Amino acid sequence: MSTSRTPTLNPTPNDWLPAVEALVREAGALVMTVYAGDFAVRGKADASPVTLADELAEALITARLLALAPGVPVVAEEAVSAGRCAALADPMAPFWLVDPLDGTREFVARNGEFTVNVGLVVGGVPVLGVVLAPAWDSDGAAPGGRLYAGLQGQGAWEETAAGRRPIAARAVPAA
């Protein structure tokens, strides 16, 4: 008989959250540096675009996550696309899920509609997530874009220049 098990992490995702928010902001600044200049666009095997911003942000995020949580593997988009990411041995084991530049097509189009994303999955369940829209800096956003984060058991929030405010999805309609 199989039993479900959810690993316990020490330190906890709550302990890691400030560091993850900081590294996502740093990656966002790196992405914006590339965005401000000229950059080449290449195609991946699936014909989707990739830029230097994708690669630099992923390298930064991966290195910082591995230093923050040694032993917790990182599943990152560009590494997976290039075949450099091994399959997870235990699907219930914790892992970081990274999309260093979600919306590369929008990045290339220079419309500002892209994000930097980092999540922690434990026991097959997302328990921490940080999303930064680095080009969104109006309407009271904190310097460096709009940051959204969430932590299992604590809800989700948006960080603006005025501080954090809770956010929530609407209730699922009965239909």
PyMOL commands that set and color helices and strands:
alter all, ss='L'
color gray80, all
select helices_A, chain A and resi 13-35+52-68+77-81+104-109
alter helices_A, ss='H'
color red, helices_A
select strands_A, chain A and resi 41-43+49-51+74-76+95-102+115-122+125-133+146-151+155-160+163-167
alter strands_A, ss='S'
color yellow, strands_A
deselect
rebuild
show_as cartoon
